[in-house]
Amino acid sequence: MIESQKNLDVRLKALEDALRLDAAKSLAVPLLRKDVDTLQDALRANTVAIQTEMGRLYGLVEWFLGLMFTIALGFFGLAITNYFRSDRKLPKEGPASST
């Protein structure tokens, strides 16, 4: 336990010395933090936009499938209607007459 605390103190001292000696490094950490925060905000905004578009796409697919089902049902009804009408309109063929 004491060994790990001493090791941690040495590493912290080295980090503090590096930050004191080089001002650019000490300024880079807050700038990096700001960049990370900006990227996180952009990621959240993009996630919300993607979820919105997925919802729109889902609604569009629902309407499209409903339309296809309605068209198929209409064609099926038309085919049945034409089938039963064609039975009544066909003339009955009698003996063939040759003239």
MODELLER restraints for C-alpha pairs under 7 A, 6 or more apart:
rsr = mdl.restraints
at = mdl.atoms
rsr.add(forms.Gaussian(group=physical.xy_distance, feature=features.Distance(at['CA:19:A'], at['CA:25:A']), mean=5.90, stdev=0.5))
rsr.add(forms.Gaussian(group=physical.xy_distance, feature=features.Distance(at['CA:19:A'], at['CA:26:A']), mean=5.05, stdev=0.5))
